[in-house]
Amino acid sequence: MKRDIQNVEDDIITIKRRIKQKLIDDVDILEALHNTDIDIDSPDEFLDNNIFGFIRIPTTQDTVRNFICFTVDDIEGHQTNTHMKIQQIQFTCICHINDMKTKYGMDRHDLLAYLVRDNFNWTNEFGMQFSLVYNKENTIDSDYYCRTLKFERETTNNLKKARRDSLYDRS
C-alpha cells in the first residue's frame, strides 16, 4: 500500500506548517524582517527567503537580509512515562549588522525575538503549551547577529502510532 505523503500525520511536520503560517500571518513580523524586495501583501514570498523551517546560517556573500529560522525536535522521552516526550521549538532570529537598527529604538534581532515570543510563548496553538526556556544573543560572523529562543513542552509520544502493527504493508 502506498503512503498518502500529502496527508502525513506527523506532529513535527504539522507544527512546522502551523509555525510557518503563524509567522507569515503576522504583519509585524513581516515588517520587522525588512525585505524591501517583497510586498508585504504577498506573505508567502517570505517563506524560503526570510523564513525557514530549518536552521539556515547565511553567508557573508548574501545580500543584506534578516531571517527567522526554526526547528522542531523531540529532545528526549519522559523519564518515567514512555507515553510522554519533551518537545522543543528553537527559533533563531538572524539579522545583518547593516540592517540592525529599527525605527523603534531597538535592535532588529531583539524585536524579531520579542514578536516570536509574543506569538509562541504559552500559546494553545499546538495543544499542550510551549514555554520559553532559553533566550540568548550570539554572533554568527562579523556581519550577522542572532537571538535564539527555545520553547519546550511535555506532550504525548505519538500515541496514535503506539500500535505495533503498520498501516502499510512493507513486505
C-alpha positions, -999 to +999 in steps of 0.1 A: +000+000+000+014+034-010+015+061+017-005+093+014+025+116+017+004+147+011-015+140+043+012+127+066+002+126+102+034+136+120+034+161+149+067+177+139+056+183+103+022+196+115+038+220+139+062+233+113+034+240+089+015+259+116+046+279+126+052+290+090+015+300+087+016+319+120+048+338+111+035+349+076+001+359+091+018+384+115+023+416+096+046+430+124+070+401+118+070+406+081+076+443+085+104+436+110+121+412+086+125+444+064+127+427+030+121+456+006+121+432-024+089+415-012+055+432-010+040+427+025+007+419+008+025+387-006+034+370+027+040+336+011+071+350-006+088+354+028+089+316+031+123+303+019+135+339+015+134+352+051+115+324+070+130+289+070+117+257+086+153+247+094+183+265+108+200+284+079+232+303+086+236+330+060+270+335+044+286+369+041+281+368+003+243+371+008+227+404+003+217+423+035+187+403+047+172+392+080+159+357+088+138+337+112+148+300+112+132+273+133+134+237+141+110+213+159+127+185+178+118+157+201+147+161+225+140+132+249+115+108+261+099+114+295+120+099+324+091+079+339+064+077+313+070+063+278+037+077+266+051+113+270+081+131+255+098+165+257+095+185+225+113+217+217+109+245+191+140+266+185+138+299+167+169+318+156+163+354+146+193+364+124+200+400+113+227+416+092+247+443+110+238+469+083+201+464+090+202+461+127+186+494+137+148+498+137+125+528+140+115+516+174+149+522+191+157+485+195+179+461+176+161+441+149+171+407+162+156+417+196+125+430+180+120+398+160+127+377+191+100+397+210+075+391+182+082+354+181+080+351+219+047+371+218+033+346+193+045+313+207+051+315+244+022+298+263+002+295+231-026+269+228-019+268+190-003+233+193-025+217+220-002+215+250+016+248+256+052+256+248+070+278+273+102+298+268+132+281+284+161+298+266+167+333+252+203+341+242+221+365+219+250+354+198+271+362+168+273+342+136+301+360+120+313+396+117+281+406+097+253+385+113+240+386+148+212+365+162+189+358+191+180+322+198+148+313+216+139+278+227+104+267+238+096+234+254+066+213+263+058+179+276+034+162+252+021+128+242+046+105+225+029+098+192+002+077+208-017+074+175+012+053+163+016+033+196+003+001+179+030-023+169+014-031+135+018-009+105-010+007+084+012+000+054+024-035+044+061-033+039+066-069+029 
